[in-house]
């Protein structure tokens, strides 16, 4: 079974959005998929560095 997903509304600086859109396109992913991937990686790294 796929994990459940939740829709959220956030405000992000325009320059960051443009850069993330570019990176997502370059990685052949949707903006949502790319943001999810980046956040998962950040959280994984954060957990490891907090040990």
MDAnalysis code that builds the backbone (N, CA, C; Angstrom):
import MDAnalysis as mda
import numpy as np

u = mda.Universe.empty(153, n_residues=51, atom_resindex=np.repeat(np.arange(51), 3), trajectory=True)
u.add_TopologyAttr("name", ["N", "CA", "C"] * 51)
u.add_TopologyAttr("resid", np.arange(1, 52))
u.add_TopologyAttr("resname", ["UNK", "UNK", "UNK", "UNK", "UNK", "UNK", "UNK", "UNK", "UNK", "UNK", "UNK", "UNK", "UNK", "UNK", "UNK", "UNK", "UNK", "UNK", "UNK", "UNK", "UNK", "UNK", "UNK", "UNK", "UNK", "UNK", "UNK", "UNK", "UNK", "UNK", "UNK", "UNK", "UNK", "UNK", "UNK", "UNK", "UNK", "UNK", "UNK", "UNK", "UNK", "UNK", "UNK", "UNK", "UNK", "UNK", "UNK", "UNK", "UNK", "UNK", "UNK"])
u.atoms.positions = np.array([
    [0.840, -1.178, 0.000],
    [0.000, 0.000, 0.000],
    [0.893, 1.253, 0.000],
    [0.563, 2.205, -0.842],
    [1.326, 3.450, -0.910],
    [1.109, 4.270, 0.355],
    [2.163, 5.006, 0.761],
    [1.967, 5.863, 1.933],
    [0.949, 6.964, 1.644],
    [0.236, 7.362, 2.684],
    [-0.748, 8.424, 2.526],
    [-0.040, 9.754, 2.328],
    [-0.656, 10.618, 1.581],
    [-0.091, 11.943, 1.333],
    [-1.097, 12.983, 1.782],
    [-0.579, 14.131, 2.180],
    [-1.433, 15.222, 2.628],
    [-1.113, 16.463, 1.804],
    [-2.140, 17.202, 1.471],
    [-1.951, 18.464, 0.769],
    [-1.772, 19.563, 1.790],
    [-0.792, 20.434, 1.514],
    [-0.556, 21.575, 2.390],
    [-0.387, 22.823, 1.540],
    [-0.519, 23.931, 2.178],
    [-0.306, 25.208, 1.499],
    [0.797, 25.943, 2.246],
    [1.873, 26.300, 1.529],
    [2.981, 27.003, 2.158],
    [3.401, 28.182, 1.284],
    [4.132, 29.091, 1.875],
    [4.658, 30.230, 1.140],
    [6.174, 30.093, 1.081],
    [6.711, 30.154, -0.135],
    [8.152, 30.008, -0.352],
    [8.630, 31.168, -1.213],
    [9.820, 31.664, -0.907],
    [10.394, 32.761, -1.685],
    [10.457, 32.398, -3.172],
    [10.164, 33.372, -3.999],
    [10.116, 33.169, -5.448],
    [11.428, 32.636, -6.008],
    [12.551, 33.166, -5.552],
    [13.842, 32.711, -6.070],
    [14.097, 31.240, -5.740],
    [13.636, 30.808, -4.575],
    [13.799, 29.402, -4.202],
    [12.908, 28.519, -5.073],
    [11.680, 28.939, -5.285],
    [10.756, 28.173, -6.136],
    [11.340, 27.998, -7.535],
    [11.861, 29.068, -8.102],
    [12.425, 28.989, -9.458],
    [13.582, 28.003, -9.515],
    [14.439, 28.046, -8.513],
    [15.583, 27.135, -8.498],
    [15.137, 25.684, -8.316],
    [14.181, 25.461, -7.418],
    [13.689, 24.099, -7.177],
    [12.951, 23.576, -8.406],
    [12.179, 24.426, -9.065],
    [11.505, 24.010, -10.303],
    [12.521, 23.566, -11.347],
    [13.594, 24.344, -11.474],
    [14.650, 24.017, -12.437],
    [15.276, 22.660, -12.106],
    [15.608, 22.456, -10.830],
    [16.226, 21.199, -10.408],
    [15.275, 20.016, -10.591],
    [13.998, 20.222, -10.311],
    [13.001, 19.162, -10.487],
    [12.897, 18.769, -11.956],
    [12.860, 19.771, -12.816],
    [12.768, 19.506, -14.251],
    [14.005, 18.765, -14.739],
    [15.156, 19.197, -14.259],
    [16.422, 18.570, -14.637],
    [16.462, 17.108, -14.192],
    [15.812, 16.796, -13.074],
    [15.761, 15.449, -12.515],
    [14.545, 14.663, -13.030],
    [13.810, 15.272, -13.954],
    [12.611, 14.658, -14.552],
    [11.579, 14.259, -13.483],
    [11.319, 15.191, -12.563],
    [10.340, 14.974, -11.503],
    [9.401, 16.171, -11.450],
    [8.240, 15.956, -10.863],
    [7.341, 17.085, -10.633],
    [7.907, 17.908, -9.480],
    [7.441, 19.131, -9.374],
    [7.879, 19.996, -8.277],
    [7.563, 19.339, -6.936],
    [6.374, 18.805, -6.808],
    [5.950, 18.148, -5.569],
    [6.847, 16.955, -5.241],
    [7.130, 16.123, -6.218],
    [7.988, 14.960, -6.004],
    [9.382, 15.394, -5.568],
    [9.879, 16.437, -6.209],
    [11.237, 16.892, -5.902],
    [11.323, 17.475, -4.488],
    [10.345, 18.289, -4.113],
    [10.331, 18.861, -2.763],
    [10.245, 17.741, -1.734],
    [9.414, 16.748, -1.989],
    [9.288, 15.601, -1.091],
    [10.625, 14.871, -0.956],
    [11.304, 14.657, -2.062],
    [12.606, 13.992, -2.071],
    [13.633, 14.790, -1.263],
    [13.691, 16.086, -1.472],
    [14.642, 16.952, -0.766],
    [14.356, 16.956, 0.732],
    [13.102, 17.050, 1.097],
    [12.747, 17.048, 2.522],
    [13.071, 15.713, 3.186],
    [12.798, 14.610, 2.502],
    [13.128, 13.290, 3.056],
    [14.625, 13.176, 3.297],
    [15.423, 13.624, 2.324],
    [16.879, 13.563, 2.441],
    [17.367, 14.451, 3.586],
    [16.790, 15.639, 3.697],
    [17.155, 16.546, 4.785],
    [16.863, 15.915, 6.143],
    [15.678, 15.348, 6.293],
    [15.297, 14.734, 7.569],
    [16.184, 13.538, 7.912],
    [16.522, 12.751, 6.907],
    [17.413, 11.610, 7.100],
    [18.777, 12.093, 7.595],
    [19.317, 13.113, 6.943],
    [20.618, 13.669, 7.346],
    [20.564, 14.301, 8.726],
    [19.468, 14.967, 9.003],
    [19.284, 15.627, 10.303],
    [19.273, 14.598, 11.432],
    [18.568, 13.500, 11.224],
    [18.510, 12.427, 12.240],
    [19.897, 11.860, 12.496],
    [20.670, 11.657, 11.419],
    [22.014, 11.100, 11.549],
    [22.952, 12.054, 12.272],
    [22.828, 13.352, 12.007],
    [23.720, 14.320, 12.634],
    [23.339, 14.607, 14.086],
    [22.096, 14.307, 14.455],
    [21.646, 14.532, 15.836],
    [22.042, 13.410, 16.774],
    [22.560, 12.324, 16.240],
    [22.938, 11.167, 17.074],
    [24.197, 11.455, 17.867],
])
